Amino acid sequence: MNVDLIFKIAGLGILISVLNIILKQAEKEEQAQMLTLAGVVVVLIMVVQLINDLFNMVRSVFHLF
């Protein structure tokens, strides 16, 4: 299992949560919400790429085309 990806996702989550807190303290709620949404999209893209790699590996193991 690729542990680096887990650390990347965790680091991104920590960074976004800190920036979210800073933006909320500055009374910029809309920007904080957009930042959180952008973070979720980035993490979902990472997960979708992993799922694609998993399907390609299963396809190659069972010789499916």
Contact map, one row per residue, 1 for C-alpha under 8 A:
11100000000000000000000000000000000000000000000000000000000000000
11111100000000000000000000000000000000000000000000000000000000000
11111110000000000000000000000000000000000000000000000000000000000
01111111000000000000000000000000000000000000000000000000000000000
01111111100000000000000000000000000000000000000000000000000000000
01111111110000000000000000000000000000000000000000000000000000000
00111111111000000000000000000000000000000000000000000000000000000
00011111111100000000000000000000000000000000000000000000000000000
00001111111110000000000000000000000000000010000000000000000000000
00000111111111000000000000000000000000000000000000000000000000000
00000011111111100000000000000000000000000000000000000000000000000
00000001111111110000000000000000000000100000000000000000000000000
00000000111111111000000000000000000000100000000000000000000000000
00000000011111111100000000000000000000000000000000000000000000000
00000000001111111110000000000000000000000000000000000000000000000
00000000000111111111000000000000001100100000000000000000000000000
00000000000011111111100000000000000100000000000000000000000000000
00000000000001111111110000000000000000000000000000000000000000000
00000000000000111111111000000001000000000000000000000000000000000
00000000000000011111111100000001101100000000000000000000000000000
00000000000000001111111110000001000000000000000000000000000000000
00000000000000000111111111000000000000000000000000000000000000000
00000000000000000011111111111011000000000000000000000000000000000
00000000000000000001111111111001000000000000000000000000000000000
00000000000000000000111111110000000000000000000000000000000000000
00000000000000000000011111110000000000000000000000000000000000000
00000000000000000000001111111000000000000000000000000000000000000
00000000000000000000001111111111000000000000000000000000000000000
00000000000000000000001100111111100000000000000000000000000000000
00000000000000000000000000011111110000000000000000000000000000000
00000000000000000000001000011111111000000000000000000000000000000
00000000000000000011101100011111111100000000000000000000000000000
00000000000000000001000000001111111110000000000000000000000000000
00000000000000000000000000000111111111000000000000000000000000000
00000000000000010001000000000011111111100000000000000000000000000
00000000000000011001000000000001111111110000000000000000000000000
00000000000000000000000000000000111111111000000000000000000000000
00000000000000000000000000000000011111111100000000000000000000000
00000000000110010000000000000000001111111110000000000000000000000
00000000000000000000000000000000000111111111000000000000000000000
00000000000000000000000000000000000011111111100000000000000000000
00000000000000000000000000000000000001111111110000000000000000000
00000000100000000000000000000000000000111111111000000000000000000
00000000000000000000000000000000000000011111111100000000000000000
00000000000000000000000000000000000000001111111110000000000000000
00000000000000000000000000000000000000000111111111000000000000000
00000000000000000000000000000000000000000011111111100000000000000
00000000000000000000000000000000000000000001111111110000000000000
00000000000000000000000000000000000000000000111111111000000000000
00000000000000000000000000000000000000000000011111111100000000000
00000000000000000000000000000000000000000000001111111110000000000
00000000000000000000000000000000000000000000000111111111000000000
00000000000000000000000000000000000000000000000011111111100000000
00000000000000000000000000000000000000000000000001111111110000000
00000000000000000000000000000000000000000000000000111111111000000
00000000000000000000000000000000000000000000000000011111111100000
00000000000000000000000000000000000000000000000000001111111110000
00000000000000000000000000000000000000000000000000000111111111000
00000000000000000000000000000000000000000000000000000011111111111
00000000000000000000000000000000000000000000000000000001111111110
00000000000000000000000000000000000000000000000000000000111111110
00000000000000000000000000000000000000000000000000000000011111110
00000000000000000000000000000000000000000000000000000000001111111
00000000000000000000000000000000000000000000000000000000001111111
00000000000000000000000000000000000000000000000000000000001000111
